[in-house]
Amino acid sequence: MNKLIPKKQWRYLLVGALLVTAGGAVVASRRSSLASPPTALNPMLQQMRSEPGLWTATERDVSVLLLDMRENNVAGVVLAPAGMFVSTRAGQRYFVGDSAGKLAGLILTSYERTQTAAFPLAVVGEDIPPNRRHLDLGLLITIGLLSAVGLQGARVYRGNGFKFSKNQSVVTFDDVIGAAEAKSALMDIKSYLKDPKGFTALGARPPKGVLLSGPPGTGKTRLAKALAGECNVHFIPATGGDFTAMFVGLGAMRVKSLFRKARKHAPCIIFIDEMDGVGRRTNTETGGTSEAEGNRIINQILTELDGFNSSSGVIVIGATNFPDAVDPALVREGRFDRKIQLTLPDLRDREALFRLFAKGVKTGGAPNYCQLARLTTGLTPAAIAYVVNHAALISARHGQRDVPMANFVEAIEVCRMGEVNGSASALTEGERERVAVHEAGHAIVAQVMNVGRVEKVTILSRGGALGVTLVTQSEDKQLHLKSELQGRIQMLLAGRAAELITYNDASSGAASDLKEASRLALSMVATLGLSDTGTLFSLDALTALNIKPDPTGAVAEAEAILTAQNERSLATLRELRGALVELTEKLVERETIDGEEVARAISNARAANESRAEASCAAA
């Protein structure tokens, strides 16, 4: 609502609200004067003016007035700036204070809903007698003022009151960690904004628009601000929701207002966040006015982009998490013709991010930034900032004077696994043991298949899980081999497999594991061409052609992959049954163990297996 009506326009609405109340009071007073002879009220008013003490000497609560109104005991009420003067049919007089004017509306509403006007009601100022002439004049004045306020409100709602702010960004490329490819792609735009004539002299046409895309939290907004700061130009931010309004045509007018302001303050950068919210075209045949309005907004943006010339000095930057949802007409050459994909930070960038964000907190000694970077593979810059801040919150929670390394590690665990929610106390001993078996199975197969580094195994409930096995990647990978995906599926199925080996019965605790394993197996078959049968057809091709795919065959192949990997997982755990028993006992006793204990238990189990094998050979 604040976006629709600027702060300086609120005074008009406040005046309007007061006038509506006053107008309603005048109309109510006029109705009462017509419903009963005015002479029945005028003596009371004259006496109230000359002897107000007859009423103010006795002050009552508003509940007394409401009760008298309900029982039809009120002979007359006068609404004055100080409050309400009430006369009853029994000849009593009392005063109800209402200097703030909050009770007058309640009385008027109750009076309006009354089926019969049982008592006269009037509204007076300090020096205005309530006769018919003044009532008519007051009504005309009220109508005139309300009309003026209505016109002012209409002007606000037309969109002229909606203001896009502009500012000078103090962020530069040096403040953006990583995103080297994105910054390199923006260098020619930086050169253009600093020296537009150099481009036009060569006959070069700079990009009109840049579309930044990537996962949430990768720094799209910060990169746009950094470009404005590097070029020392105005930065005008907007979001897709700024162009959505309750009136048809208002969104397109706001687009015009935005670009008009940009041309006025050129050179500048227009930044439209959540571009998919304004750049998604809809089918008006199945939709209504809102769908058509969205298309008008897109068309207006296209018109404004086409109206740019090479010397305008205005660059439009859009940001979205869903680039496929943006209308193709917006991202074609000549409009948003520069597409920049922001990726997750690598190991070196994550270390630099930790060093940057840790400057704002009081650390206990020098944290191991390299280890922190290794533990946060796959996290965005926003998530790393959250980790550093949460580590400081943990220190504050425990009354510590600084933020030690242990708190950073705990904050990473909270970010990855969730807070310890304490629901483990509600589990029975049998359930705790089953959860320990389940997590021990995950940890053993993850270690054997080298899925990643097993950092910690716990049966403490975190987030929505009853237990968690934290596995991190030792390095950043862009490509994943078929064997790696198979190993991950085995790890996901290992919890259920461990329950089957130990209890000869499975539980519902593997639901999320089965969901993720099924997603991976289906991706291998349907999109990655990594099925065991050698199928190469991608179902994404059908989706791109707006053809509804039939997943029956892909689901059958994915089920075959799951079955095969489940058998391998069972075989691994049967071989290392000793490690499964050892880790289960430690988890039940201590609730949390680290990855080194998992590796040690596996070594012990393998050594025991070799000893038994040697003993069997000697006996034979």
C-alpha positions in Angstrom: 0.0 0.0 0.0 2.9 2.3 0.8 4.1 1.8 -2.8 0.8 2.9 -4.2 0.4 6.0 -2.2 3.5 8.1 -1.3 3.9 9.4 2.2 3.2 13.0 1.3 -0.2 11.9 -0.2 -1.4 10.3 3.1 -2.5 13.7 4.4 -5.1 13.9 1.6 -6.6 10.6 2.7 -6.5 11.6 6.4 -8.4 14.8 5.6 -10.8 12.7 3.4 -11.5 10.3 6.2 -12.2 13.1 8.7 -14.5 14.8 6.1 -16.3 11.5 5.5 -17.0 11.2 9.2 -18.1 14.8 9.5 -20.2 14.5 6.4 -21.9 11.4 7.7 -22.6 13.2 11.0 -24.1 16.2 9.1 -26.3 13.8 7.1 -27.3 11.9 10.2 -28.1 15.2 11.9 -30.2 16.2 9.0 -32.1 13.0 9.0 -32.9 13.3 12.7 -34.0 16.9 12.2 -36.5 15.8 9.5 -37.6 12.7 11.5 -38.6 14.8 14.6 -39.4 18.5 15.1 -36.3 20.6 15.5 -37.9 22.4 18.4 -37.5 19.2 20.4 -33.7 19.5 20.1 -33.1 23.2 19.9 -34.0 23.9 23.6 -31.6 21.2 24.6 -28.8 22.7 22.5 -29.4 26.2 23.9 -29.4 24.9 27.4 -26.3 22.9 26.7 -24.5 26.0 25.4 -25.6 28.2 28.3 -25.4 25.6 31.1 -23.0 22.8 30.0 -22.3 22.0 33.6 -25.7 20.3 33.8 -24.2 17.6 31.6 -20.5 17.7 32.4 -21.1 17.4 36.2 -22.0 13.7 35.5 -19.7 11.8 33.3 -20.6 8.3 32.2 -18.9 5.6 30.2 -19.9 4.9 26.6 -21.4 1.6 27.7 -24.1 3.5 29.6 -25.0 5.4 26.5 -25.2 2.2 24.4 -27.4 0.6 27.0 -29.7 3.6 27.1 -29.9 3.5 23.3 -30.7 -0.2 23.3 -33.5 0.3 25.8 -34.8 3.4 24.0 -34.2 5.7 27.0 -32.3 8.4 25.1 -34.2 11.7 24.5 -31.4 13.4 22.6 -27.6 13.4 21.8 -25.4 16.2 20.8 -22.0 15.4 19.3 -19.5 18.2 20.2 -15.7 18.5 19.8 -15.2 17.6 23.5 -17.6 14.6 23.6 -21.3 13.7 23.7 -24.0 15.4 25.7 -26.8 13.0 26.5 -30.3 13.6 27.8 -32.5 10.7 28.8 -36.3 10.4 28.8 -36.2 10.3 32.6 -34.7 13.8 32.7 -31.1 12.7 33.4 -28.2 14.4 31.9 -24.6 13.1 31.5 -21.5 13.6 29.4 -19.4 11.0 27.6 -15.9 12.3 26.9 -14.6 11.8 23.3 -12.0 14.4 22.6 -10.2 12.1 20.1 -13.4 11.6 18.1 -13.1 7.8 18.2 -16.6 7.2 19.7 -18.5 9.4 17.4 -18.2 7.1 14.5 -19.4 4.2 16.6 -22.5 6.1 17.8 -23.3 7.2 14.2 -23.0 3.7 12.9 -25.3 2.3 15.7 -27.7 5.2 15.1 -27.8 4.5 11.4 -28.5 0.8 11.9 -31.5 1.6 14.2 -34.7 0.8 12.6 -36.5 3.8 14.0 -35.0 7.2 14.8 -36.1 7.2 18.5 -34.2 10.4 19.5 -32.9 13.5 17.8 -29.2 13.6 17.0 -27.1 16.7 16.1 -23.5 17.6 15.4 -22.2 21.0 16.4 -19.0 22.9 16.3 -18.0 25.5 18.8 -20.0 28.4 17.3 -22.3 26.8 14.7 -26.0 26.5 15.7 -27.6 23.4 14.3 -30.4 25.0 12.2 -31.5 23.8 8.8 -29.8 26.5 6.8 -26.4 25.8 8.4 -27.0 22.0 7.9 -27.6 22.5 4.2 -24.6 24.8 3.9 -22.4 22.3 5.8 -23.6 19.5 3.6 -22.7 21.4 0.4 -19.3 22.3 1.8 -18.6 18.7 2.8 -19.6 17.4 -0.7 -17.3 20.0 -2.3 -14.4 19.1 -0.2 -14.9 15.4 -0.6 -15.0 15.9 -4.4 -11.7 17.7 -4.2 -10.1 14.9 -2.1 -11.5 12.3 -4.5 -9.9 14.1 -7.5 -6.6 14.2 -5.6 -6.9 10.5 -4.7 -7.7 9.7 -8.4 -4.5 11.5 -9.4 -2.5 9.4 -6.9 -4.1 6.2 -8.1 -3.4 7.1 -11.7 0.3 6.5 -11.0 1.7 10.0 -11.0 2.3 9.7 -7.3 4.3 6.5 -7.6 8.0 7.4 -7.3 11.0 5.4 -8.4 14.0 6.4 -6.3 17.5 7.0 -7.6 20.8 6.8 -5.8 24.5 6.6 -6.2 25.9 3.2 -5.5 29.0 3.0 -3.3 29.6 -0.7 -4.2 32.3 -1.5 -6.8 33.6 -4.7 -8.4 36.2 -5.0 -5.7 33.4 -5.5 -3.2 32.0 -8.5 -5.2 33.8 -11.7 -4.4 34.0 -14.1 -7.3 31.8 -13.8 -10.3 34.9 -13.2 -12.5 33.1 -14.2 -15.7 30.2 -11.9 -15.0 32.4 -8.9 -14.2 34.4 -9.6 -17.3 31.2 -9.6 -19.4 30.2 -6.3 -17.9 33.4 -4.5 -18.7 32.3 -3.2 -22.1 29.1 -1.8 -20.5 31.3 -0.1 -18.0 33.4 1.4 -20.8 30.2 2.5 -22.6 28.7 4.3 -19.6 32.0 6.1 -18.9 32.5 7.1 -22.5 29.4 6.7 -24.7 30.9 8.9 -27.5 33.8 6.5 -27.9 31.3 3.8 -28.9 29.2 6.0 -31.2 32.3 7.3 -32.9 33.2 3.7 -33.9 29.6 3.0 -34.9 29.4 0.4 -32.2 26.0 -0.3 -30.6 26.2 -1.1 -26.9 23.8 -3.6 -25.3 20.4 -2.1 -24.3 19.7 -4.6 -21.6 21.5 -7.2 -19.5 19.8 -10.2 -18.0 21.4 -11.6 -14.8 20.3 -15.1 -13.9 21.4 -17.7 -11.3 20.3 -19.3 -8.1 18.9 -17.1 -5.3 21.6 -15.5 -3.2 24.4 -15.5 -5.8 24.7 -11.7 -5.8 22.8 -10.5 -8.8 21.6 -7.3 -7.1 25.0 -6.6 -5.7 26.7 -7.0 -9.1 24.2 -4.5 -10.6 25.0 -2.0 -7.9 28.7 -2.6 -8.4 28.4 -1.8 -12.0 26.7 1.5 -11.2 29.4 2.2 -8.6 32.2 1.5 -11.0 30.7 3.8 -13.6 29.7 6.5 -11.1 26.2 6.8 -12.6 22.7 6.9 -11.1 21.1 3.6 -10.0 17.3 3.3 -10.3 16.0 0.1 -8.6 12.6 -1.5 -9.3 11.0 -4.9 -8.9 8.6 -6.8 -11.0 5.9 -6.2 -8.4 6.2 -2.4 -8.7 4.4 -2.5 -12.0 1.4 -4.5 -10.7 -1.6 -2.4 -9.6 -5.3 -2.7 -9.1 -6.2 -0.5 -12.0 -6.0 -1.5 -15.7 -3.3 0.5 -17.5 -1.5 1.7 -14.4 1.4 -0.8 -14.8 2.2 0.4 -18.3 2.1 4.0 -17.1 4.6 3.1 -14.4 6.9 1.6 -17.0 6.7 4.9 -18.9 7.5 6.8 -15.7 10.5 4.7 -14.9 12.1 5.1 -18.3 11.2 8.8 -18.5 13.1 9.3 -15.2 16.0 7.2 -16.5 16.4 9.4 -19.6 16.2 12.5 -17.4 19.1 11.3 -15.2 21.2 9.6 -17.9 23.7 8.1 -17.8 22.2 5.7 -15.4 21.3 2.0 -14.8 17.8 0.8 -14.4 17.7 -2.4 -12.3 14.5 -4.6 -12.4 14.7 -7.4 -9.9 12.5 -10.5 -10.2 12.3 -9.9 -13.9 10.2 -13.1 -14.4 7.4 -11.4 -12.4 6.9 -8.8 -15.1 8.3 -10.6 -18.1 6.1 -13.6 -18.1 3.5 -13.5 -20.9 0.2 -15.2 -20.3 -2.6 -16.5 -22.5 -5.4 -14.0 -22.6 -7.9 -16.5 -24.1 -8.1 -18.4 -20.8 -7.3 -15.5 -18.5 -9.0 -12.2 -17.6 -8.1 -8.6 -17.2 -5.0 -9.3 -15.0 -3.4 -11.5 -17.7 -4.0 -8.9 -20.3 -2.6 -6.2 -18.1 0.6 -8.3 -17.6 1.0 -8.5 -21.4 0.5 -4.7 -21.7 3.4 -4.2 -19.2 5.7 -6.4 -21.3 4.7 -4.6 -24.5 5.4 -1.3 -22.9 8.9 -2.4 -21.8 9.6 -3.6 -25.4 8.5 -0.3 -26.7 10.7 1.7 -24.3 13.7 -0.5 -25.1 13.2 0.0 -28.9 13.0 3.7 -28.3 16.6 3.9 -27.0 19.3 5.2 -29.2 23.0 4.5 -28.9 23.7 7.8 -27.2 20.9 7.7 -24.5 23.3 6.5 -21.8 20.7 4.2 -20.2 21.3 0.5 -19.5 18.6 -1.8 -18.2 19.6 -4.7 -16.0 17.1 -7.4 -15.2 17.6 -10.2 -12.6 15.8 -13.4 -12.3 16.1 -16.9 -10.8 14.0 -18.3 -13.6 15.4 -17.1 -17.0 13.2 -19.6 -18.9 10.1 -17.8 -17.6 11.0 -14.5 -19.2 9.2 -13.7 -22.5 11.4 -14.5 -25.5 10.7 -11.1 -27.1 12.5 -9.5 -24.1 15.7 -11.5 -24.4 16.1 -11.5 -28.1 19.0 -9.6 -29.7 18.6 -5.8 -29.6 16.8 -5.9 -26.2 18.1 -7.9 -23.3 20.7 -9.2 -25.6 23.4 -9.8 -23.0 22.7 -12.9 -20.8 25.0 -13.5 -17.8 24.8 -16.6 -15.6 26.0 -16.2 -12.1 27.3 -19.5 -10.6 28.0 -20.7 -7.1 31.3 -19.6 -5.6 34.2 -22.1 -5.8 36.5 -23.1 -3.0 38.8 -20.0 -3.3 35.8 -17.6 -3.6 34.2 -19.1 -0.5 37.4 -18.6 1.5 37.5 -15.0 0.4 33.8 -14.6 1.3 34.4 -15.9 4.8 37.3 -13.5 5.2 35.2 -10.6 4.0 32.1 -11.3 6.2 34.2 -12.2 9.3 35.7 -8.7 9.3 32.4 -7.6 10.9 32.5 -9.9 13.8 35.0 -10.4 16.7 36.6 -13.8 16.0 38.5 -15.8 18.6 41.9 -16.0 17.0 42.2 -16.8 13.3 39.5 -19.1 12.1 40.5 -21.9 9.7 39.0 -20.2 6.6 40.2 -23.0 4.3 38.3 -25.6 6.4 35.2 -23.4 6.5 35.3 -23.1 2.7 35.6 -26.9 2.3 32.6 -27.4 4.6 30.4 -25.0 2.6 30.5 -26.5 -0.9 27.4 -25.5 -2.8 26.5 -22.6 -0.5 25.7 -19.1 -2.0 27.4 -15.9 -0.8 24.1 -15.1 1.0 24.2 -18.4 2.8 27.9 -17.8 3.8 26.9 -14.4 5.2 24.1 -16.1 7.2 26.7 -18.6 8.6 29.0 -15.9 9.8 26.1 -14.0 11.4 24.6 -17.1 13.0 28.0 -18.0 14.5 28.0 -14.6 16.2 24.5 -15.2 17.4 25.6 -18.5 18.9 28.4 -16.7 20.8 25.9 -14.1 22.1 23.5 -16.8 23.1 26.2 -18.5 25.3 27.6 -15.2 26.6 31.0 -15.5 24.9 33.2 -12.6 24.2 34.3 -13.6 20.8 33.3 -16.1 18.0 35.4 -19.2 18.1 35.9 -21.7 15.3 33.5 -24.2 16.9 30.7 -21.7 16.5 31.4 -21.3 12.8 31.2 -25.1 12.3 28.0 -25.3 14.3 26.5 -22.5 12.2 27.4 -24.4 9.0 25.6 -27.5 10.5 22.6 -25.4 11.2 22.6 -24.0 7.7 22.9 -27.5 6.1 21.0 -29.7 8.6 18.7 -27.3 10.5 18.5 -26.5 14.2 18.4 -29.2 16.8 14.6 -29.3 17.5 14.6 -31.5 20.6 12.1 -34.0 19.2 14.5 -36.8 19.8 13.4 -36.8 23.4 10.0 -38.0 22.3 11.4 -41.1 20.6 11.3 -44.4 22.4 14.5 -46.4 23.0 13.6 -48.7 20.1 13.1 -45.8 17.8 16.4 -44.2 18.8 18.2 -47.4 18.1 16.5 -47.7 14.7 17.5 -44.2 13.8 21.1 -45.0 14.8 21.1 -48.1 12.5 19.7 -46.0 9.7 22.3 -43.2 10.0 25.1 -45.7 10.4 24.1 -47.3 7.2 24.3 -44.0 5.4 27.7 -43.2 6.8 29.3 -46.6 6.0 28.2 -46.6 2.3 29.1 -42.9 1.9 32.6 -43.7 3.1 33.0 -46.9 1.1 31.7 -45.4 -2.2 33.7 -42.2 -1.7 30.5 -40.1 -2.2 32.2 -37.3 -0.2 33.8 -36.7 3.2 31.7 -37.9 6.1 31.9 -35.0 8.6 29.4 -35.9 11.3 26.7 -38.5 12.1 24.0 -37.7 14.6 20.7 -39.1 15.8 19.7 -35.7 17.2 16.7 -34.5 15.3 17.6 -31.5 13.1 15.1 -29.7 10.9 12.6 -32.3 9.7 14.9 -35.3 10.0 15.2 -37.6 13.0 18.9 -38.1 12.3 21.5 -36.6 9.9 24.6 -37.8 8.2 26.6 -34.8 7.0 28.7 -35.5 3.9 30.6 -32.7 2.2 32.4 -32.6 -1.2 36.2 -32.4 -1.2 36.1 -30.3 -4.4 33.8 -28.3 -6.6 32.5 -30.3 -9.5 30.6 -29.3 -12.6 30.5 -32.7 -14.2 29.2 -35.9 -12.4 30.1 -39.4 -13.6 27.6 -42.2 -13.8 29.5 -44.1 -11.2 29.3 -41.1 -8.9 25.6 -40.8 -9.2 25.2 -44.5 -8.6 27.3 -44.2 -5.5 25.1 -41.4 -4.2 22.0 -43.5 -4.9 23.5 -46.4 -2.9 24.2 -44.0 0.0 20.6 -42.8 0.0 19.3 -46.3 0.0 21.7 -47.5 2.6 19.7 -46.3 5.6 16.7 -48.5 4.6 19.1 -51.4 3.7 20.7 -51.2 7.2 17.2 -51.5 8.8 16.4 -54.5 6.7 19.7 -56.2 7.6 19.3 -55.5 11.4 15.6 -55.9 11.9 14.5 -57.7 8.7 11.9 -54.9 8.4 11.9 -51.3 7.0 10.3 -48.2 8.4 8.9 -44.9 7.1 12.1 -43.1 8.0 13.4 -43.6 4.5 10.7 -41.6 2.7 12.9 -38.5 1.9 15.8 -40.8 0.9 13.6 -42.7 -1.5 12.3 -39.5 -3.0 15.8 -38.1 -3.7 17.1 -41.4 -5.0 14.2 -41.7 -7.3 14.8 -38.2 -8.6 18.4 -39.0 -9.3 17.6 -42.2 -11.1 14.9 -40.6 -13.2 17.3 -37.8 -14.2 19.9 -40.3 -15.2 17.4 -42.0 -17.5 15.2 -39.1 -18.7 17.7 -36.3 -19.2 21.4 -37.3 -18.7 21.6 -40.4 -21.0 23.1 -42.5 -18.2 20.7 -45.4 -18.1 21.9 -49.0 -17.9 20.1 -49.8 -21.2 21.9 -47.1 -23.1 18.8 -45.0 -23.8 19.8 -41.6 -25.1 16.4 -39.9 -25.7 15.8 -36.9 -23.4 12.3 -36.2 -22.2 13.2 -32.5 -22.0 13.1 -32.4 -25.8 9.4 -33.1 -25.7 8.8 -30.5 -23.0 10.6 -27.9 -25.2 8.3 -28.8 -28.1 5.2 -28.5 -25.8 4.6 -32.2 -26.2 3.4 -34.0 -23.0 5.9 -36.8 -22.4 5.0 -40.3 -21.4 7.3 -41.2 -18.4 6.2 -44.8 -18.2 9.4 -46.2 -19.9 11.7 -43.9 -18.0 10.1 -44.7 -14.7 10.6 -48.5 -15.4 14.3 -47.9 -16.2 14.7 -45.7 -13.1 13.2 -48.5 -11.0 15.7 -50.9 -12.4 18.6 -48.6 -11.4 17.2 -48.3 -7.9 16.9 -52.0 -7.5 20.4 -52.7 -8.7 21.9 -50.0 -6.4 19.9 -51.2 -3.5 21.3 -54.7 -3.9 24.9 -53.3 -4.0 24.1 -51.3 -0.9 22.8 -54.4 0.9 25.9 -56.3 -0.1 28.3 -53.6 1.3 26.5 -53.5 4.6 26.4 -57.3 5.0 30.1 -57.3 4.4 30.7 -54.6 7.0 28.1 -55.8 9.5 30.7 -55.3 12.3 31.0 -51.6 11.5 27.3 -51.3 11.4 27.0 -52.7 14.9 29.9 -50.7 16.3 28.6 -47.4 14.9 25.1 -48.1 16.1 26.2 -48.7 19.6 28.3 -45.5 19.6 25.4 -43.4 18.3 23.0 -44.8 20.9 25.5 -44.0 23.6 26.8 -40.6 22.5 24.2 -39.4 19.9 26.9 -37.8 17.7 30.1 -39.1 16.2 32.6 -37.7 13.6 33.7 -39.0 10.3 37.0 -40.4 11.7 35.2 -42.8 13.9 33.2 -44.0 10.8 36.5 -44.7 8.9 38.0 -46.4 12.0 34.9 -48.7 12.4 35.1 -49.7 8.7 38.8 -50.5 9.1 38.1 -52.6 12.2 35.3 -54.5 10.4 37.6 -55.2 7.4 40.4 -56.4 9.6 38.0 -58.7 11.5 36.8 -60.1 8.1 40.3 -60.8 7.0 41.1 -62.6 10.3 38.0 -64.8 10.0 39.0 -65.5 6.4 42.5 -66.5 7.4 41.2 -68.6 10.2 38.8 -70.4 7.8 41.7 -71.1 5.4 43.8 -72.5 8.2 41.0 -74.7 9.5 40.4 -76.0 5.9 
